[in-house]
Amino acid sequence: MDLFSTLFEIIDMRSFSNLWYWIGLAVLWSSTSHWTLGVPYDLLVRARRVGGEAERDFLDIVRINKNRILYIVEVSGLAILGLSCFIFTGLAMLGFVYGVEFAQAVFLLLFPVCIVMLINISAARKLQAGDGTLEFTGRILTRCRIYTQIIGMISILITSLWGMYQNFSIGVLG
């Protein structure tokens, strides 16, 4: 027996029983809920608390990220939508029809993030139509962050239930 086969016997390399998958899931949702519309949430808290230059900096970075997101959607949104549908259909078919666990894991990681991106696009459009004050911008970003956290909680719940089901159905010895 060589070294690699021994390591793969000792360390289970399946997705849902791998500790790194669950660490990656936690980091993904932690950073996704912190970076609302590409803007760190602590900038909003500091802008509300301090005001002045912090408020101007916050409104500037929101304006820049809002314009960037809307430009990307306007220029290549249809191509991104088509490519995303192709990739997620392939992952769903491989994972849930043909039983490829890695495809299931990637699908359960990335599909909810696409829903969050749709919420971010909607928030960018609301900000484009709004007045650009700290109160309005803060309300939109806070609502967007809450929706992101709700989607994250549901995603973690579904992923953990599916992962436990996979681990119990396959068993310890494979």
Order of alpha helices (4+ residues) and beta strands (2+ residues): alpha-alpha-beta-beta-alpha-alpha-alpha-alpha
